[in-house]
């Protein structure tokens, strides 16, 4: 399953950090952050609970960039 999320981030480097953290989160097959469009596209592993995975992604991203936001 693939979903797109609106994000809020201040710089391209921060967006890169968010992408790395999202890709390291269990349940995420692939995550791509587009800084210019302020979007994160996430492909979930089969059988993953998208809502639970995205809460974990948001928590992981906030650890590396506390002022970022992912609108679930």
C-alpha positions in Angstrom: 0.0 0.0 0.0 1.3 3.5 -0.9 0.2 6.7 0.7 1.2 10.4 0.5 1.4 12.7 3.5 1.8 16.5 3.8 4.9 17.4 5.8 6.3 20.6 7.2 10.1 21.0 7.2 12.5 23.9 7.0 15.4 22.8 4.9 16.4 20.2 2.4 18.9 18.7 4.8 16.2 18.2 7.4 14.0 16.6 4.7 16.9 14.1 4.0 17.1 13.3 7.7 13.3 12.7 7.8 13.6 10.4 4.7 16.4 8.4 6.3 14.5 7.9 9.6 11.3 7.0 7.8 13.1 4.3 5.7 14.6 2.9 8.9 11.2 2.5 10.5 9.8 -1.1 10.7 6.8 -1.5 8.4 8.1 1.0 5.8 9.2 -0.6 2.5 10.2 2.8 1.0 9.8 6.4 1.9 10.6 9.4 -0.4 10.5 13.0 0.8 10.0 15.8 -1.7 11.2 19.0 0.0 9.9 21.2 -2.8 6.4 19.8 -2.6 6.5 19.3 1.2 5.3 15.7 0.7 6.3 12.3 1.9 5.3 9.2 -0.1 5.4 6.0 1.8 5.1 2.4 0.6 4.3 0.1 3.4 5.3 -3.5 3.8 2.6 -6.0 3.2 0.3 -6.5 6.2 1.7 -3.4 8.0 -0.8 -1.1 10.0 -0.2 2.2 8.1 -1.5 4.3 11.0 0.7 2.7 13.6 3.7 2.8 11.3 3.2 6.5 10.5 3.0 7.3 14.2 6.4 5.6 14.6 7.7 7.4 11.6 6.6 10.8 13.0 8.2 9.9 16.4 11.5 8.9 14.7 11.6 12.0 12.6 10.9 14.3 15.6 14.0 12.7 17.3 16.3 14.0 14.5 14.4 17.2 13.6 12.1 18.3 16.4 10.4 21.1 14.5 9.3 18.9 11.6 5.7 17.8 11.2 3.9 15.0 9.3 0.2 15.5 8.9 -1.5 12.1 9.4 
